[in-house]
Amino acid sequence: MRRYLAFTVVSLMVLAGCADARPQAELMADAAADIEAIELERAMVRYDSARTRSPDDAEAHRQYATLANYFSLNAEAAQAWERALELEPEHAAAWEGYVHALRWAGIFETDRRYGEKILRVLPEALRNAPDRPVMYDDAEEAASDLGQLDAYAAILAEHGATRSDDQILLHALGSLRIALADQEEGDRGQVVKDSIGAALDALAAEAEGDPNVPAPLLYRLAAGYDFRLLRREDDADRWLERLEAAPDRGHLADDLRYWDLAIDWQDALYGDAEGDRWDELSRLVAEGLKSPQRSERAAWFVRRYATVQAEVMASLDPEPSSSELNYPRVPAEPPGPMLDPEVAESLFTAAMDEIRWQDGVYGSTLATLLYFGIQPEVVLEKAVALEEALRAHRPGYLYPGSRGQERETSRRSFIDQARVIQARARTQLGEIEAAGALLEELATESRRSWTLAEYGRHLLREDRPAEALDVFVEATAFRGWYRGAAVETAAAIGLSEEAVEERLAARRPPVERELELRELGRRIEREAPEFALADQTGVEWRLSDLEGKIVVLKFWATWCGPCIEEFPHFVELLKTYEGDDKVVFLTVATAGSPREQVAEQIEEGGFTFPVLFDEQGLALDYEILGYPTTLYLDQEGIIQFKREGFEESGYEAGVARRIDALRADAF
């Protein structure tokens, strides 16, 4: 990780033009100007230079930390916040930023030490920044992940000894009470929620006719009724409206407002909105773009592009699918219908704003512009820049939680996508030979279904259908959805659908072997941390007791839809391996999954497999970033394979391949 960050800083120094040669005041001014111009990478390296030159400049540390957080360099941000607080320990916003950086560093590094540090610094943080709700949220989530809610409760109790009327603290205590109750058997959590709801109703009745209710009390009402706690959204919206109008609101409404708008936007885009949903979406986007937080504004530029794109697609008949936008089957470039100039300009502007704020890889955005033939010369320029950024490991493009081979695989895939987009853009610009050379190189060096299919499309454009047919067959054998393209191409040269099937039958076995070798070659080879966890019947399971067995370990959460969808298939696996004493299947309900909900879901499904309760932060030790995640441990307790998410197609066969590979290792 350190070497990656060092390499990143070197690449950013080039962006900044070796900014550390400038005087301190000028360097800080230039960095501020970069922020105004949304040159955020360059601003970050300028602030880094400024804090290196003047280690006692707290503002330089704070600004660097804010931008490092923006680019998900959370561990680096935490160090910068820490130094800023050494210089100005009473800076409330810095405490909030510090705890937030520690929280996300713990998540993406899957390292419990960051969460433990939150609990260590929290007493001092609360003394200096008692009115920062986000800090309470981050601390509770970190404590929950670690299985240390009791330790968090003790900190709040000590802090509350002298602040018994602190409304923000009282809200945090209410949230904690629910979290603790959810760990108990029975319906204790609902009982506590009912109790908190009754208390809020009493407060609301007192505040209803009072025009001078202080903002902290309005916050407690709005946050308490919020969907993340009591789920009484009408009440939450009513009190949030009053909080936003309060003269002493400060920052208290910011986080609530952001999430409220985000949910409203999602409901309007994907739900059954009444009236003109495009007007409503535009209104929500305009409100969201007023957010005081830079990362939140970036998210709203992404939502604005999604809104414009959705409106454009809805106006077409038929509406193209996402796969058609990214990798259309037809050979024409551009493949889609042309748009009115005004509509095309609107889509282009929204796309460029999204890219400017750089919220991850933007290949799909460029592909949409190509679909409509919008400014291919600009698309080419942006695709080249994207490839260069990915090759230079610049921050902000890849999911920050991926690492090792997983990160490299993701980076290579996005580089391939950027190169395909370059080839398509060159085709639209009339550079057919250059586009063909690039696509042939990709199809040869990076054998994926979609790189092969793009080369097949190019061969059709060059009137080479016989060669294109072989490429489409290969793309289909690589588990791609290109059989239709193969059949159409075969018909164009007088071959039947049966001829396509014969070619597929010949190519599938060697391709499957190639894919299997790729999959089984991605070994993790990391020693599995020891655990001792009780299941739903009270039986304790220790990893050390399973030595000599293959262990399939599935991490899940009650709120995870794909996890629940996977369970019936998991049961079929248990039947398949019933009586095989060399293979053990275990599931781990992650910390934060209420016991009552676990019991309900297991009972409703009629499942009898062991469910271990993670009450010690095991998911952190096993580097679990999403759910469901399944790990495969060999007979010596070494993690060899990791499978994230759930895909029904080929599920049982994929599990069997991994188990067979681990079984073969023992011989």
C-alpha positions as CSV (number, residue, x, y, z in Angstrom):
1,M,0.0,0.0,0.0
2,R,2.8,2.4,0.9
3,R,4.6,1.8,-2.4
4,Y,1.3,2.5,-4.2
5,L,0.8,5.8,-2.4
6,A,4.4,6.9,-3.0
7,F,4.0,6.1,-6.7
8,T,0.7,8.1,-6.7
9,V,2.3,11.1,-5.1
10,V,5.1,11.1,-7.8
11,S,2.5,11.0,-10.6
12,L,0.5,13.8,-8.9
13,M,3.7,15.9,-8.7
14,V,3.8,15.9,-12.4
15,L,0.2,17.1,-12.5
16,A,1.1,19.9,-10.1
17,G,4.1,21.0,-12.1
18,C,6.5,20.4,-9.2
19,A,4.5,22.8,-7.1
20,D,6.7,22.5,-4.1
21,A,9.1,25.1,-5.6
22,R,6.7,27.9,-4.9
23,P,6.5,30.0,-1.8
24,Q,4.1,28.8,0.9
25,A,1.5,31.6,0.6
26,E,1.5,31.3,-3.2
27,L,1.3,27.5,-3.0
28,M,-1.7,27.7,-0.7
29,A,-3.4,30.2,-3.0
30,D,-2.7,28.1,-6.1
31,A,-4.2,25.1,-4.4
32,A,-7.3,27.0,-3.5
33,A,-7.6,28.2,-7.1
34,D,-7.3,24.6,-8.2
35,I,-10.2,23.6,-6.0
36,E,-12.3,26.4,-7.5
37,A,-11.4,25.1,-11.0
38,I,-12.1,21.4,-9.9
39,E,-8.5,20.5,-10.5
40,L,-8.7,18.4,-7.3
41,E,-5.8,16.1,-7.8
42,R,-3.5,19.0,-8.5
43,A,-4.9,20.8,-5.4
44,M,-4.2,17.8,-3.3
45,V,-0.5,17.6,-4.3
46,R,-0.1,21.4,-3.7
47,Y,-1.5,21.1,-0.2
48,D,0.8,18.1,0.4
49,S,3.8,20.2,-0.7
50,A,2.6,23.0,1.6
51,R,2.3,20.8,4.6
52,T,5.6,19.2,4.0
53,R,7.3,22.6,3.7
54,S,5.5,24.0,6.7
55,P,4.7,21.1,9.1
56,D,3.0,23.6,11.5
57,D,0.5,24.8,9.0
58,A,-2.7,23.2,10.3
59,E,-4.8,24.6,7.3
60,A,-2.5,22.8,4.8
61,H,-2.9,19.5,6.7
62,R,-6.7,19.9,6.9
63,Q,-7.1,20.7,3.2
64,Y,-4.9,17.8,2.2
65,A,-6.8,15.5,4.5
66,T,-10.1,16.6,3.0
67,L,-8.9,15.9,-0.6
68,A,-7.3,12.6,0.4
69,N,-10.7,11.6,1.8
70,Y,-12.3,12.6,-1.5
71,F,-10.0,10.3,-3.4
72,S,-10.5,7.5,-0.8
73,L,-6.9,7.7,0.4
74,N,-8.4,7.4,3.9
75,A,-5.3,6.1,5.8
76,E,-3.3,9.1,4.5
77,A,-6.1,11.4,5.3
78,A,-6.3,10.1,8.9
79,Q,-2.6,10.9,9.4
80,A,-3.1,14.4,8.1
81,W,-6.1,15.0,10.3
82,E,-4.1,13.7,13.2
83,R,-1.3,16.2,12.6
84,A,-3.8,19.0,12.2
85,L,-5.4,18.2,15.5
86,E,-2.0,18.1,17.2
87,L,-1.7,21.8,16.1
88,E,-5.3,22.8,16.8
89,P,-6.9,20.2,19.1
90,E,-10.2,22.2,19.5
91,H,-11.0,22.3,15.8
92,A,-14.4,20.5,15.8
93,A,-14.6,19.9,12.0
94,A,-11.2,18.4,12.1
95,W,-12.3,15.9,14.7
96,E,-15.2,14.9,12.6
97,G,-13.0,14.5,9.5
98,Y,-10.5,12.5,11.5
99,V,-13.0,10.0,12.9
100,H,-14.6,9.7,9.4
101,A,-11.2,9.0,7.8
102,L,-10.5,6.4,10.4
103,R,-13.8,4.8,9.8
104,W,-13.4,4.5,6.1
105,A,-9.7,3.4,6.4
106,G,-10.9,0.6,8.6
107,I,-13.5,-0.4,6.0
108,F,-11.4,-0.3,2.9
109,E,-8.2,-1.6,4.6
110,T,-10.4,-4.2,6.5
111,D,-8.2,-3.4,9.5
112,R,-9.7,-3.5,13.0
113,R,-7.0,-1.2,14.3
114,Y,-8.7,1.9,12.7
115,G,-11.9,1.1,14.5
116,E,-10.1,0.5,17.7
117,K,-8.4,3.8,17.3
118,I,-11.8,5.5,16.9
119,L,-12.9,4.2,20.3
120,R,-9.6,5.4,21.9
121,V,-9.8,8.9,20.6
122,L,-13.6,9.3,20.9
123,P,-13.6,10.7,24.5
124,E,-11.3,13.6,23.4
125,A,-13.2,14.0,20.1
126,L,-16.5,14.4,22.0
127,R,-15.0,16.9,24.4
128,N,-13.9,19.1,21.5
129,A,-16.7,18.4,19.0
130,P,-19.8,17.3,20.9
131,D,-22.2,18.7,18.3
132,R,-21.1,16.5,15.3
133,P,-23.7,13.8,14.6
134,V,-21.7,12.1,11.9
135,M,-19.0,11.4,14.4
136,Y,-21.4,9.5,16.6
137,D,-22.7,7.5,13.6
138,D,-19.1,6.6,12.5
139,A,-18.2,5.6,16.0
140,E,-21.3,3.4,16.5
141,E,-20.7,1.6,13.2
142,A,-17.0,1.0,14.0
143,A,-18.0,-0.4,17.4
144,S,-20.6,-2.6,15.9
145,D,-18.1,-4.0,13.4
146,L,-15.7,-4.8,16.2
147,G,-18.4,-6.3,18.4
148,Q,-17.6,-3.6,21.0
149,L,-20.9,-1.7,21.4
150,D,-20.5,-2.0,25.2
151,A,-17.3,-0.1,25.0
152,Y,-18.9,2.6,22.9
153,A,-21.8,2.7,25.4
154,A,-19.4,3.3,28.3
155,I,-17.8,6.2,26.4
156,L,-21.2,7.8,25.8
157,A,-22.2,7.3,29.5
158,E,-19.1,9.0,30.7
159,H,-19.5,11.8,28.2
160,G,-23.2,12.2,29.1
161,A,-22.5,12.5,32.8
162,T,-22.1,16.2,32.4
163,R,-24.3,16.7,29.3
164,S,-27.6,15.2,30.3
165,D,-29.6,17.6,28.2
166,D,-27.5,17.3,25.0
167,Q,-30.0,16.5,22.3
168,I,-27.5,15.2,19.8
169,L,-26.0,12.9,22.5
170,L,-29.5,11.7,23.4
171,H,-30.2,10.8,19.8
172,A,-26.9,8.8,19.7
173,L,-27.9,7.0,22.9
174,G,-31.3,6.1,21.4
175,S,-29.5,4.7,18.3
176,L,-27.2,2.7,20.5
177,R,-30.0,1.3,22.6
178,I,-31.6,-0.1,19.4
179,A,-28.3,-1.6,18.3
180,L,-27.8,-3.3,21.6
181,A,-31.3,-4.6,21.7
182,D,-30.9,-6.0,18.3
183,Q,-28.2,-8.3,19.6
184,E,-30.6,-9.9,22.0
185,E,-33.0,-12.8,21.3
186,G,-36.7,-12.0,20.8
187,D,-38.3,-8.8,19.7
188,R,-36.4,-6.6,22.1
189,G,-35.3,-4.2,19.3
190,Q,-38.9,-3.4,18.4
191,V,-39.8,-2.8,22.0
192,V,-36.9,-0.3,22.3
193,K,-38.0,1.4,19.1
194,D,-41.5,1.8,20.4
195,S,-40.2,3.3,23.6
196,I,-38.0,5.8,21.7
197,G,-40.9,6.6,19.4
198,A,-43.1,7.4,22.4
199,A,-40.5,9.7,23.8
200,L,-40.1,11.5,20.5
201,D,-43.9,11.9,20.2
202,A,-43.9,13.6,23.6
203,L,-41.1,16.0,22.6
204,A,-42.8,16.7,19.3
205,A,-46.1,17.6,21.0
206,E,-44.3,20.1,23.2
207,A,-42.3,21.6,20.3
208,E,-45.2,21.7,17.8
209,G,-46.5,25.2,18.6
210,D,-43.2,26.7,19.7
211,P,-41.5,28.8,17.1
212,N,-38.3,29.1,19.0
213,V,-37.3,25.4,19.3
214,P,-33.5,25.2,19.3
215,A,-31.9,23.4,16.3
216,P,-30.4,20.5,18.4
217,L,-33.9,19.5,19.5
218,L,-35.2,19.8,15.9
219,Y,-32.3,17.6,14.9
220,R,-33.1,14.9,17.4
221,L,-36.7,14.8,16.1
222,A,-35.8,14.7,12.4
223,A,-33.0,12.2,12.9
224,G,-35.0,10.1,15.4
225,Y,-38.0,9.7,13.0
226,D,-35.6,9.2,10.0
227,F,-35.8,6.0,7.9
228,R,-32.4,4.9,9.3
229,L,-33.9,4.6,12.8
230,L,-37.7,4.6,13.3
231,R,-38.7,4.8,9.6
232,R,-41.4,7.4,10.1
233,E,-40.5,9.4,7.0
234,D,-43.4,11.8,7.0
235,D,-42.6,12.9,10.6
236,A,-38.9,13.0,9.7
237,D,-39.5,15.3,6.7
238,R,-41.7,17.6,8.7
239,W,-39.1,18.2,11.4
240,L,-36.2,18.4,8.9
241,E,-38.0,21.2,7.1
242,R,-38.2,23.1,10.4
243,L,-34.5,22.3,11.1
244,E,-33.5,23.7,7.8
245,A,-35.3,27.0,8.5
246,A,-33.8,27.3,12.0
247,P,-31.5,30.3,12.4
248,D,-29.1,28.3,14.5
249,R,-29.1,25.1,12.3
250,G,-25.4,25.4,11.5
251,H,-24.3,22.0,9.9
252,L,-26.9,19.9,11.7
253,A,-29.2,19.5,8.7
254,D,-26.5,18.8,6.2
255,D,-26.2,15.1,6.5
256,L,-29.9,14.5,7.0
257,R,-30.7,16.7,4.0
258,Y,-28.2,14.9,1.8
259,W,-29.6,11.5,2.5
260,D,-33.2,12.7,2.2
261,L,-32.6,14.2,-1.2
262,A,-30.7,11.1,-2.4
263,I,-33.5,8.8,-1.4
264,D,-36.1,11.1,-3.0
265,W,-34.0,11.2,-6.2
266,Q,-33.8,7.4,-6.3
267,D,-37.5,7.0,-5.7
268,A,-38.3,9.5,-8.5
269,L,-35.9,7.9,-11.0
270,Y,-36.8,4.3,-10.4
271,G,-40.2,4.5,-8.7
272,D,-43.7,5.4,-9.9
273,A,-43.4,9.2,-9.4
274,E,-46.5,11.3,-9.7
275,G,-46.7,14.1,-12.2
276,D,-43.7,15.1,-14.4
277,R,-40.9,13.0,-12.9
278,W,-38.3,14.8,-15.0
279,D,-39.2,18.1,-13.5
280,E,-39.0,16.6,-10.0
281,L,-35.7,15.0,-10.7
282,S,-34.2,18.2,-12.0
283,R,-35.4,20.0,-8.9
284,L,-33.8,17.4,-6.7
285,V,-30.6,17.5,-8.6
286,A,-30.5,21.3,-8.3
287,E,-31.0,21.1,-4.6
288,G,-28.3,18.4,-4.2
289,L,-25.7,20.4,-6.1
290,K,-26.0,23.0,-3.4
291,S,-24.4,20.6,-0.9
292,P,-21.6,22.1,1.1
293,Q,-19.6,18.9,1.0
294,R,-17.4,18.4,-2.0
295,S,-17.9,14.6,-2.1
296,E,-21.6,15.1,-1.9
297,R,-21.6,17.6,-4.8
298,A,-19.6,15.1,-6.9
299,A,-22.2,12.4,-6.2
300,W,-24.9,14.9,-7.4
301,F,-23.1,15.5,-10.7
302,V,-23.2,11.7,-11.2
303,R,-26.9,11.8,-10.4
304,R,-27.4,14.7,-12.8
305,Y,-25.8,12.7,-15.6
306,A,-27.9,9.6,-14.7
307,T,-31.0,11.8,-14.8
308,V,-30.3,13.3,-18.2
309,Q,-29.3,9.9,-19.6
310,A,-32.5,8.3,-18.3
311,E,-34.6,11.0,-19.9
312,V,-32.9,10.6,-23.2
313,M,-33.3,6.8,-23.2
314,A,-37.0,7.1,-22.2
315,S,-37.6,9.2,-25.2
316,L,-36.4,6.4,-27.6
317,D,-38.4,3.6,-28.9
318,P,-37.2,1.0,-28.3
319,E,-35.1,2.0,-25.3
320,P,-31.6,0.5,-25.6
321,S,-30.3,-1.7,-22.9
322,S,-27.1,-1.0,-20.9
323,S,-25.3,-3.7,-22.8
324,E,-26.2,-2.2,-26.1
325,L,-24.8,1.2,-24.9
326,N,-21.5,-0.3,-23.9
327,Y,-21.0,-3.1,-26.4
328,P,-23.6,-3.0,-29.2
329,R,-24.0,-6.0,-31.4
330,V,-24.5,-4.2,-34.6
331,P,-21.4,-3.3,-36.6
332,A,-22.4,0.3,-37.4
333,E,-20.6,3.2,-35.7
334,P,-22.4,5.1,-34.3
335,P,-25.0,2.3,-33.7
336,G,-27.7,4.4,-32.1
337,P,-30.3,6.9,-33.3
338,M,-29.1,10.4,-33.7
339,L,-30.4,12.9,-31.2
340,D,-31.6,16.5,-31.6
341,P,-28.6,18.8,-31.3
342,E,-30.1,20.4,-28.1
343,V,-30.6,17.0,-26.5
344,A,-27.2,15.8,-27.5
345,E,-25.6,18.9,-26.1
346,S,-27.4,18.5,-22.8
347,L,-26.2,14.8,-22.5
348,F,-22.6,15.8,-23.5
349,T,-22.5,18.6,-20.9
350,A,-23.8,16.4,-18.1
351,A,-21.2,13.7,-19.1
352,M,-18.3,16.2,-19.1
353,D,-19.3,17.5,-15.6
354,E,-19.4,14.0,-14.3
355,I,-16.0,13.2,-15.7
356,R,-14.7,16.6,-14.4
357,W,-15.6,15.6,-10.8
358,Q,-14.1,12.2,-11.5
359,D,-16.3,9.8,-9.5
360,G,-14.5,6.6,-10.5
361,V,-14.1,5.0,-13.9
362,Y,-16.2,6.8,-16.5
363,G,-16.0,4.3,-19.4
364,S,-19.7,3.7,-19.5
365,T,-20.4,7.4,-19.8
366,L,-18.1,7.7,-22.8
367,A,-19.7,4.6,-24.3
368,T,-23.1,6.3,-24.2
369,L,-21.8,9.3,-26.0
370,L,-20.3,7.0,-28.7
371,Y,-23.7,5.3,-29.0
372,F,-25.2,8.5,-30.2
373,G,-22.1,9.6,-32.1
374,I,-21.6,12.7,-29.9
375,Q,-18.2,14.4,-30.3
376,P,-16.0,11.3,-30.8
377,E,-12.9,13.4,-30.8
378,V,-13.5,14.5,-27.2
379,V,-14.5,10.9,-26.3
380,L,-11.1,9.7,-27.7
381,E,-9.2,12.3,-25.7
382,K,-11.0,11.3,-22.5
383,A,-10.5,7.6,-23.1
384,V,-6.8,8.1,-23.6
385,A,-6.6,10.2,-20.4
386,L,-8.5,7.4,-18.6
387,E,-6.1,4.8,-19.7
388,E,-3.1,6.9,-18.7
389,A,-4.6,7.5,-15.3
390,L,-5.3,3.8,-14.7
391,R,-1.8,2.8,-15.8
392,A,-0.3,5.5,-13.5
393,H,-2.3,4.1,-10.5
394,R,-3.7,7.6,-9.9
395,P,-6.2,7.7,-7.0
396,G,-10.0,7.8,-7.4
397,Y,-10.6,5.5,-10.3
398,L,-10.8,2.1,-8.8
399,Y,-12.8,0.7,-5.9
400,P,-10.6,1.6,-2.9
401,G,-11.3,-1.7,-1.1
402,S,-9.8,-3.9,-3.8
403,R,-6.1,-5.0,-3.4
404,G,-3.5,-7.4,-4.7
405,Q,-4.6,-9.5,-7.7
406,E,-8.2,-8.4,-7.3
407,R,-7.2,-4.8,-7.8
408,E,-4.9,-5.6,-10.7
409,T,-7.6,-7.6,-12.5
410,S,-10.0,-4.7,-12.1
411,R,-7.4,-2.2,-13.4
412,R,-6.7,-4.3,-16.4
413,S,-10.3,-4.7,-17.2
414,F,-10.9,-1.0,-17.1
415,I,-7.9,-0.3,-19.2
416,D,-9.3,-2.7,-21.8
417,Q,-12.6,-0.9,-21.7
418,A,-10.8,2.5,-22.2
419,R,-9.0,1.0,-25.2
420,V,-12.2,-0.4,-26.8
421,I,-13.7,3.0,-26.5
422,Q,-10.7,4.6,-28.2
423,A,-11.0,2.1,-31.0
424,R,-14.7,2.9,-31.4
425,A,-14.0,6.6,-31.3
426,R,-11.3,6.3,-34.0
427,T,-13.8,4.3,-36.1
428,Q,-16.3,7.2,-35.9
429,L,-13.4,9.6,-36.9
430,G,-12.6,7.5,-40.0
431,E,-9.4,6.0,-38.6
432,I,-10.4,2.5,-39.5
433,E,-7.0,0.9,-39.8
434,A,-5.8,2.2,-36.4
435,A,-9.0,1.1,-34.8
436,G,-8.7,-2.4,-36.3
437,A,-5.1,-2.8,-35.1
438,L,-6.0,-1.8,-31.5
439,L,-9.0,-4.2,-31.4
440,E,-7.0,-7.1,-32.9
441,E,-4.4,-6.5,-30.2
442,L,-7.0,-6.5,-27.5
443,A,-8.7,-9.7,-28.8
444,T,-5.3,-11.4,-28.8
445,E,-3.8,-10.2,-25.6
446,S,-6.9,-9.8,-23.4
447,R,-9.2,-12.7,-24.4
448,R,-12.6,-11.7,-22.9
449,S,-16.0,-12.1,-24.4
450,W,-16.5,-8.4,-25.0
451,T,-13.0,-7.6,-26.4
452,L,-13.5,-10.5,-28.9
453,A,-17.0,-9.3,-29.8
454,E,-15.7,-5.8,-30.5
455,Y,-13.1,-7.2,-32.8
456,G,-15.8,-9.3,-34.5
457,R,-17.9,-6.1,-35.1
458,H,-14.9,-4.4,-36.7
459,L,-14.3,-7.4,-39.0
460,L,-17.9,-7.0,-40.2
461,R,-17.3,-3.3,-40.9
462,E,-14.3,-4.4,-43.0
463,D,-16.4,-6.9,-44.9
464,R,-14.6,-10.0,-43.4
465,P,-17.7,-12.0,-42.2
466,A,-16.0,-15.4,-42.3
467,E,-13.4,-14.2,-39.8
468,A,-16.0,-12.3,-37.8
469,L,-18.0,-15.5,-37.4
470,D,-15.1,-17.4,-35.8
471,V,-14.5,-14.4,-33.4
472,F,-18.2,-14.3,-32.4
473,V,-18.2,-18.0,-31.8
474,E,-15.1,-17.5,-29.6
475,A,-16.8,-14.6,-27.7
476,T,-19.9,-16.8,-27.1
477,A,-17.7,-19.7,-25.8
478,F,-16.2,-17.2,-23.4
479,R,-19.6,-17.1,-21.7
480,G,-20.7,-14.0,-23.6
481,W,-24.1,-13.2,-25.0
482,Y,-23.1,-13.1,-28.7
483,R,-24.7,-16.2,-30.1
484,G,-27.2,-14.1,-31.9
485,A,-24.4,-12.1,-33.6
486,A,-22.8,-15.4,-34.6
487,V,-26.0,-16.8,-36.1
488,E,-26.7,-13.5,-38.1
489,T,-23.1,-13.5,-39.4
490,A,-23.3,-17.2,-40.4
491,A,-26.6,-16.5,-42.3
492,A,-24.9,-13.7,-44.2
493,I,-22.3,-16.1,-45.6
494,G,-24.8,-18.9,-46.2
495,L,-24.2,-21.1,-43.1
496,S,-27.0,-22.5,-41.0
497,E,-27.6,-22.1,-37.2
498,E,-26.5,-25.8,-36.8
499,A,-23.1,-24.8,-38.3
500,V,-22.8,-22.2,-35.5
501,E,-23.7,-24.8,-32.9
502,E,-21.1,-27.2,-34.3
503,R,-18.4,-24.6,-34.0
504,L,-19.5,-23.7,-30.5
505,A,-19.4,-27.3,-29.5
506,A,-15.8,-27.6,-30.7
507,R,-14.7,-24.4,-29.0
508,R,-16.5,-24.6,-25.6
509,P,-14.4,-27.4,-24.0
510,P,-10.9,-25.7,-24.6
511,V,-12.3,-22.3,-23.7
512,E,-13.9,-23.7,-20.5
513,R,-10.5,-25.2,-19.6
514,E,-8.8,-21.9,-20.2
515,L,-11.4,-20.0,-18.0
516,E,-11.1,-22.7,-15.3
517,L,-7.4,-22.4,-15.2
518,R,-7.7,-18.6,-14.9
519,E,-10.2,-18.9,-12.1
520,L,-8.3,-21.5,-10.1
521,G,-5.1,-19.8,-10.7
522,R,-6.2,-16.7,-8.7
523,R,-5.1,-18.0,-5.3
524,I,-5.1,-15.8,-2.2
525,E,-2.9,-18.0,-0.1
526,R,-3.5,-16.1,3.2
527,E,-3.6,-17.8,6.6
528,A,-7.2,-17.7,7.9
529,P,-7.5,-15.9,11.3
530,E,-8.6,-18.2,14.2
531,F,-12.2,-17.8,15.4
532,A,-14.4,-19.3,18.1
533,L,-18.0,-18.4,17.4
534,A,-21.3,-19.9,18.6
535,D,-24.0,-20.8,16.1
536,Q,-27.8,-20.4,16.4
537,T,-28.1,-23.5,18.6
538,G,-25.3,-22.5,21.0
539,V,-22.7,-24.8,19.6
540,E,-19.2,-23.2,19.4
541,W,-17.2,-23.6,16.3
542,R,-13.4,-23.2,16.3
543,L,-11.4,-23.0,13.1
544,S,-8.5,-24.9,14.7
545,D,-10.9,-27.9,15.2
546,L,-11.5,-28.1,11.5
547,E,-7.9,-28.7,10.5
548,G,-7.7,-31.3,7.7
549,K,-11.0,-30.3,6.3
550,I,-12.0,-28.0,3.4
551,V,-14.0,-25.1,4.8
552,V,-16.5,-23.1,2.8
553,L,-17.2,-20.0,4.8
554,K,-20.0,-17.7,3.7
555,F,-20.3,-14.2,5.2
556,W,-23.8,-12.6,4.9
557,A,-26.0,-9.9,6.4
558,T,-29.8,-9.8,7.1
559,W,-30.2,-6.7,4.9
560,C,-28.5,-8.3,1.9
561,G,-30.9,-9.4,-0.8
562,P,-28.5,-11.5,-2.8
563,C,-27.4,-13.3,0.4
564,I,-31.0,-14.5,1.0
565,E,-31.4,-15.4,-2.7
566,E,-28.3,-17.6,-2.4
567,F,-29.5,-19.6,0.5
568,P,-31.6,-22.2,-1.4
569,H,-28.6,-22.9,-3.6
570,F,-26.4,-23.2,-0.5
571,V,-28.9,-25.8,0.9
572,E,-28.5,-27.8,-2.3
573,L,-24.7,-27.8,-1.8
574,L,-25.2,-29.2,1.6
575,K,-27.2,-32.0,0.2
576,T,-24.6,-32.7,-2.5
577,Y,-21.8,-33.0,0.1
578,E,-23.9,-34.7,2.8
579,G,-21.8,-37.4,4.3
580,D,-18.5,-36.0,3.1
581,D,-16.6,-35.4,6.3
582,K,-13.8,-33.7,4.5
583,V,-15.9,-30.6,3.6
584,V,-17.6,-28.2,6.0
585,F,-20.0,-25.4,5.1
586,L,-20.5,-22.6,7.6
587,T,-22.2,-19.2,7.4
588,V,-21.4,-16.1,9.4
589,A,-24.0,-13.5,10.1
590,T,-22.1,-10.3,10.2
591,A,-22.0,-7.9,13.2
592,G,-25.0,-5.6,12.9
593,S,-27.4,-8.4,11.7
594,P,-30.0,-8.5,14.5
595,R,-30.4,-11.9,16.0
596,E,-34.2,-11.7,15.7
597,Q,-34.0,-11.1,11.9
598,V,-31.5,-13.9,11.5
599,A,-33.8,-16.2,13.3
600,E,-36.8,-15.1,11.2
601,Q,-35.0,-15.5,7.9
602,I,-33.6,-18.9,8.8
603,E,-37.0,-20.1,10.0
604,E,-38.9,-18.8,7.0
605,G,-36.5,-20.6,4.6
606,G,-36.5,-23.8,6.7
607,F,-32.7,-23.7,6.7
608,T,-30.8,-25.9,9.1
609,F,-27.2,-25.1,8.3
610,P,-25.0,-23.5,11.0
611,V,-25.2,-19.8,11.4
612,L,-22.3,-18.3,13.4
613,F,-22.8,-14.9,14.9
614,D,-19.9,-12.5,14.4
615,E,-19.6,-10.6,17.6
616,Q,-15.9,-10.0,17.5
617,G,-15.4,-8.3,14.1
618,L,-14.4,-11.4,12.3
619,A,-15.4,-9.8,8.9
620,L,-12.7,-7.3,9.4
621,D,-10.1,-9.9,10.0
622,Y,-11.2,-11.8,6.9
623,E,-11.1,-8.7,4.8
624,I,-14.8,-8.8,3.9
625,L,-16.0,-5.7,2.1
626,G,-19.3,-6.8,0.7
627,Y,-22.0,-9.4,1.0
628,P,-22.3,-12.2,0.3
629,T,-18.7,-13.2,0.2
630,T,-17.6,-16.9,0.2
631,L,-14.1,-18.0,1.2
632,Y,-12.6,-21.4,0.5
633,L,-10.1,-22.6,3.1
634,D,-7.8,-25.5,2.3
635,Q,-7.0,-28.4,4.7
636,E,-4.3,-26.4,6.4
637,G,-6.5,-23.4,7.1
638,I,-5.2,-21.2,4.2
639,I,-7.7,-19.0,2.3
640,Q,-7.3,-20.0,-1.3
641,F,-10.3,-18.7,-3.1
642,K,-12.7,-15.8,-2.6
643,R,-16.1,-15.3,-4.3
644,E,-18.0,-12.0,-3.9
645,G,-21.7,-11.6,-4.7
646,F,-24.1,-14.3,-6.0
647,E,-24.7,-15.4,-9.5
648,E,-27.2,-18.2,-10.0
649,S,-25.8,-19.4,-13.4
650,G,-23.1,-22.0,-12.7
651,Y,-23.2,-21.6,-9.0
652,E,-23.1,-25.2,-7.9
653,A,-20.5,-26.1,-10.6
654,G,-18.3,-23.1,-9.5
655,V,-18.3,-24.3,-5.9
656,A,-17.5,-27.8,-6.9
657,R,-14.6,-26.7,-9.1
658,R,-13.0,-24.9,-6.1
659,I,-13.6,-27.8,-3.7
660,D,-12.2,-30.3,-6.2
661,A,-9.1,-28.1,-6.7
662,L,-8.5,-27.9,-3.0
663,R,-9.1,-31.6,-2.6
664,A,-6.5,-32.3,-5.4
665,D,-4.0,-30.1,-3.6
666,A,-3.9,-32.7,-0.8
667,F,-2.6,-35.4,-3.0
